[in-house]
Every structure is written in structure tokens, then in C-alpha cells.
Amino acid sequence: MSRNVQIYEESKKYTPGGVHTSIRSVDPFPVFVKAQGAYIYDADGRKYIDYQAAFGPFILGHNHPYVNAKVIEAIGRTDLYGVGCTDLEVECARLICKHVPSSEQVLFCNSGSEATYHAIRLSRAVTGRKKLIKFQGCYHGWHDYAARNMLSAWEMIGKRDPGSAGMLDEAVDHTLVCTFNDLDDVERTFRENKGEIAALIVEPIPHNIGCVLPQPGFLQGLRELCSANGTLLIFDEVITGFRHDIGGFQLVAGVTPDLTTMGKAMANGYPIAAIAGRKPYMERFNTNPGGDVWFAGTYNGHAVGTAASIATIELMENEPVHERIFRLGDRMRAGIREIHERLGIKAFVAGFGSVWTTYFMDFEPKHYGDLQHNDASMYLSYRRKLNENGIFKLPMNLKRNHIGYSHTDEDIDVTLEIIESVLKELRS
Ligand SMILES: Cc1ncc(COP(=O)(O)O)c(C=O)c1O
């Protein structure tokens, strides 16, 4: 029996389904035991070029020596106190405020879900309102406030689709769902719920469904509608933050939200997340004397996460990280498009910067509903075959791929060669 299978069977004895977060259980089941740079290695000794990047944190690559050295140095001297603040927290917060336009102040927590939860609760406190707008297909974490109408079954689009059993009906029903890239829909929702909407939360690029780009004017339109309605605009930059620019996608788009949530690429794989925003709002948190919005967490601001984030941001400041990953992303997309053209494959290669995905459909999707036209079984077979050939992409429908600073031109060449041979095989 393969070592992968042995470990999986053992894991299922102690853990429901054998995995510690949803959608980690895929077929064939991988057990990775080593990671270095752009490569990951399974328990049977197979090597893969990794584009899954653990859902996005690895912008520099796995086990990055500069980040690791900074973390080791930090934990050799300090850790966590549960009182006061640390020099690492101050430096990390300073760097975020320096780069992210909406960040006048920052608070650290440990996951993107915590960050979006706090942003939504703060918005309710600031506005005295209850309702929230999100978009079909976007994901903002596992809590009741936002976990509805994510990767919905097609027949559930436009309907009430809670993401989990056990959610409070009130939370589900106070979250209204709009169509991405459809400003008329958002405007109508504001009109029908006048004076009731506390916040609008959006992934500025909905990467949880691959890569659906905001159409020109859409994010600006959201900004204007939120301002006109006294609603807080929350950019959930847990994926886009630091990956698409050191200042986040808000800097690329030229649209500044009231609150921003960040995670993943901010610390190259180490656990930390953040909520940032305008000072008058952030000062409502009870970390500030007199603040009335609860904010707490035993591990908030731990030396591991803050040191890793400082190191990651410093490297982005001092080396051409974005220039390189954008160039490699462009090469990848152009290479795949050229292969499709030559082989007569009907597909749309979507992407931005270091992120891309191949939808097997013949037009650019503008929102989640458009993705019904993607050939899901082809999408899955394609990714499984790539995995068999040493190119790791999550074998699940509508998932994106990430390039990191440690990927090389040679990795892209090898990937394109394998993509071509897999597509030839699938076509025949
Ligand atoms: C856009 C977005 N927001 C929030 C989250 C939740 O982050 P976490 O898994 O760290 O709780 C995710 C996770 O994938 C995400 O993609």
C-alpha cells in the first residue's frame, strides 16, 4: 500500500474525513510531507510544481529562507505575553499602514474569517444597522454572518443558500446577496433596504470562483453607492492583499474602502490576519479605552505571524517580487492561450498578475452564474491529469492557481509542455 494511502487511512481514525478543513479531501488523496520553494513532495516521494500554494499564502514560495530566518530569530528571543504590545506588532502595523491606502490603523488576528467577522460587527456598531450585502460566489470565511451563497449549486442562485447546518436564520436573512459586476442589482438592493445596510463586503476579484475580474467602473460604483447610503465598504483582500500589489488590489483599482481584511500572502504561509481601516472606525474597538466593539484573541499579534509578515513585506519592498510574478503569470497565460489556439481547445484563460485559471467555456465570465457554462468534468479531468504529471493544482471545479517568487521560467516551460500533452490526451 502506498504511504499516502496508509497515512490517510490512519488519519481517518482520529479526524472526521481525515482532514482539518473542508475541501481538503480530494481524489486522489495527497499527503504532502515536504515543501521547498515552488515544489512540494508527497509521502510516496513524488515531486510536484505547486500552484495550489495552500489556497494562496505562498507568494514567495514554500519555506522561504528570509522569512524563516526572521521567524526563528524572533522566537529565539520572544513569543507572546497577553499584555501590552510588542516591537514586532508595532513594526508590522506600521508597514501595513505605510502601504495599504485604507489602513490608518490595524488590528491583528489569526485568520481571515476572524478579520471579516470583526469588520462586519464593527460596521453594524458604526451604522446602528443590521443588514449586509455580499455577492454570489464570494467567500468571506466560515462564520454565520457571511457563509451563504458561496459555491452554490446552480439551481440555488438567487435563492436562500446557507453554507452550513446550524446557522442562525437571523444571520442568514440579514445577509443580502447580489450579482457581481451588476451595479443595477446593487442599487436596487440599496433602494429596497433603504437605511438598513450596515456594510457591503466584496472580494475585489472573486478568486474563490477562480478569477472573475471586476468590470471597469464596478468597484468605483460600489464605493459611490456605499458613500451615498451611509454604508461601510469592506474590501476582503484576504487573497488579493499583498498578492496583487504591496498596497492590495485597492491600490491597483484606485478605489479605497472603509475597511480592509487581509491574511494569506501577508505572511507567506505563517498564521496571521488583519483588519484595517479608517481611524474613527477602528477606534471603536475596545482595544482603545472607551471603545465599545469587542476585539480579542489569545494569540493575536504572536511573534511568529508578525515576524513572518514583516519579513514578507520587507522582501516585497526590497526585491522585484511583483514584477517577477506578474511577468511569469503573463507568460503562463499567453503560453496556455497559444496552446489552446493550436489545438483548437474551446477555453477562456482568466487571470490577474500571478493568478490564473482555465475555464472550459468560450467567453469571459462576469459573475458566478456565467460559470455554469464551464465544462466542470473537463476542468476536473484536466487538473487530475496535470497532478498525475507533477503539476499540482487543486482538483476541484473553479479553483485558481498561484505563481510565487520562487517559480522559475523553467517551471513555466515544464508546466506548459505538460499542459499541452494533457490537453492532447484529453482531446483524443
Ligand atoms: C476572500 C477570503 N476571505 C476570507 C477567507 C477566510 O480566511 P481563513 O480561511 O483564514 O479564515 C478566505 C479563505 O479562503 C478568503 O478567500
Ligand as a Chemical Component Dictionary entry (heavy atoms), coordinates in Angstrom:
data_LIG
# 
_chem_comp.id                   LIG 
_chem_comp.type                 NON-POLYMER 
_chem_comp.pdbx_formal_charge   0 
_chem_comp.three_letter_code    LIG 
# 
loop_
_chem_comp_atom.comp_id 
_chem_comp_atom.atom_id 
_chem_comp_atom.alt_atom_id 
_chem_comp_atom.type_symbol 
_chem_comp_atom.charge 
_chem_comp_atom.model_Cartn_x 
_chem_comp_atom.model_Cartn_y 
_chem_comp_atom.model_Cartn_z 
_chem_comp_atom.pdbx_ordinal 
LIG C1 C1 C 0 -11.526 36.153 0.369 1  
LIG C2 C2 C 0 -11.453 35.348 1.622 2  
LIG N1 N1 N 0 -11.879 35.872 2.771 3  
LIG C3 C3 C 0 -11.807 35.213 3.928 4  
LIG C4 C4 C 0 -11.311 33.935 3.966 5  
LIG C5 C5 C 0 -11.243 33.190 5.276 6  
LIG O1 O1 O 0 -9.914  33.108 5.663 7  
LIG P1 P1 P 0 -9.443  31.961 6.696 8  
LIG O2 O2 O 0 -9.525  30.665 5.939 9  
LIG O3 O3 O 0 -8.031  32.354 7.024 10 
LIG O4 O4 O 0 -10.351 32.011 7.845 11 
LIG C6 C6 C 0 -10.849 33.333 2.800 12 
LIG C7 C7 C 0 -10.299 31.970 2.818 13 
LIG O5 O5 O 0 -10.032 31.354 1.820 14 
LIG C8 C8 C 0 -10.927 34.048 1.590 15 
LIG O6 O6 O 0 -10.540 33.511 0.440 16 
# 
loop_
_chem_comp_bond.comp_id 
_chem_comp_bond.atom_id_1 
_chem_comp_bond.atom_id_2 
_chem_comp_bond.value_order 
_chem_comp_bond.pdbx_ordinal 
LIG C1 C2 SING 1  
LIG C2 N1 SING 2  
LIG C2 C8 DOUB 3  
LIG N1 C3 DOUB 4  
LIG C3 C4 SING 5  
LIG C4 C5 SING 6  
LIG C4 C6 DOUB 7  
LIG C5 O1 SING 8  
LIG O1 P1 SING 9  
LIG P1 O2 DOUB 10 
LIG P1 O3 SING 11 
LIG P1 O4 SING 12 
LIG C6 C7 SING 13 
LIG C6 C8 SING 14 
LIG C7 O5 DOUB 15 
LIG C8 O6 SING 16 
# 
